């Protein structure tokens, strides 16, 4: 049996992020990413 688990990297919730004032999206430049906490149980 083969099992595939898809995981996602998300910005570190313990780091300070900045929003782009025009798009209101998170600026990801220089933001540390971590494994999505829910994916750790996959």
C-alpha positions as CSV (number, residue, x, y, z in Angstrom):
1,X,0.0,0.0,0.0
2,X,1.3,3.5,-0.9
3,X,0.2,6.5,1.1
4,X,0.7,10.1,-0.1
5,X,0.4,13.0,2.4
6,X,0.2,16.5,1.0
7,X,1.7,19.1,3.2
8,X,1.7,22.9,3.1
9,X,4.2,25.5,4.2
10,X,2.7,28.5,6.0
11,X,4.2,31.6,7.5
12,X,5.5,31.1,11.0
13,X,2.6,32.2,13.3
14,X,5.2,33.4,15.9
15,X,6.8,35.9,13.5
16,X,5.7,39.4,12.8
17,X,4.2,39.8,9.3
18,X,3.3,42.8,7.2
19,X,0.4,43.4,4.9
20,X,0.7,44.9,1.4
21,X,-1.3,48.1,1.6
22,X,-2.6,47.8,-2.0
23,X,-3.5,44.1,-2.1
24,X,-4.1,43.4,1.6
25,X,-2.1,40.2,1.2
26,X,0.7,39.0,3.5
27,X,4.2,40.1,2.2
28,X,6.0,36.8,2.1
29,X,9.5,38.2,1.3
30,X,11.8,37.3,4.2
31,X,9.0,35.6,6.2
32,X,10.1,32.3,7.7
33,X,7.8,29.4,6.8
34,X,7.0,26.3,8.8
35,X,5.0,23.1,8.3
36,X,1.2,23.7,8.7
37,X,0.4,22.5,12.3
38,X,-2.5,20.4,11.0
39,X,-0.3,18.7,8.5
40,X,2.0,17.4,11.3
41,X,-0.7,14.8,12.1
42,X,-0.8,13.6,8.5
